[in-house]
């Protein structure tokens, strides 16, 4: 491997989301790529992205990308379905030398595994309105009945660490029980926040409904791109470091959630501040 590739391979994988949902992806990346350093930016000052216009989300994702690239990120994962819909293609055009991985609702595996011919998709309104989602339905769900739910209020509960509360359980039942009554036997978790409430979603859906989390596939795609670009670090006895950043002040919620979800005590999250419409700096 050339010296420049070795230098690039030493950089971290950058991961961005509007909040803590992308920790579900960070967990998979850490499990699959334990030697890699991971840097995670949660734009909790603007969560949830689903309530914002696409041009706003593009500006935020661009600012976070610049911040991560300044820290020598060698690959960037958009661990957010809404950001992937709004910003993935523009980011690839703006930063052609950087590999990007985005999120897609897992319509293809859901359509392939359903027994009843009916699948459910839990996602946000921005995902459902996107051309990318429409394309997935046209390509992979012909002849499949797709029942959708935008799950209003669920992201906010998960972001607040309330996924296992009675309020969240009641909300999930109101979303999922009507879908099950319609014959849905497979549910797509189409927002990275939702795997953080997977046990509660499964309880509402019942044991006969299969849940599909796209996070493992995202981690595999990251590994594939690192290998393809000569950036994958070899196995190491020393695990990579996890660094956390949040635009919320204080950033303690991100640290607490990361410790619980990742099963380790990462360094406390560092604060970030927006200094312009799409510029970030350490607070």
Secondary structure, 3 states (H helix, E strand, C coil): CCHHHHHHHCCCEEEEECCCCCHHHHHHHHHHCCCCCEEEEECCCCCCHHHCCHHHHHHHHHHHHHHHHHCCCCEEEECCHHHHHHHHHHHHHHCCCCEEECCCCCHHHHHHHCCCCEEEEECCHHHHHCHHHHHHHHHHCCCCEEEEECCCCHHHHHHCCCCCCHHHHHHHHHHHHHHHHCCCCEEEECCCCHHHHHHHHHHHHCCCCEEEECHHHHHHHHHHHHHHCCCCCCCCCCCCCEEEEECCCCCHHHHHHHHHHHCCCCCCCEEEEECCCCCEEEC
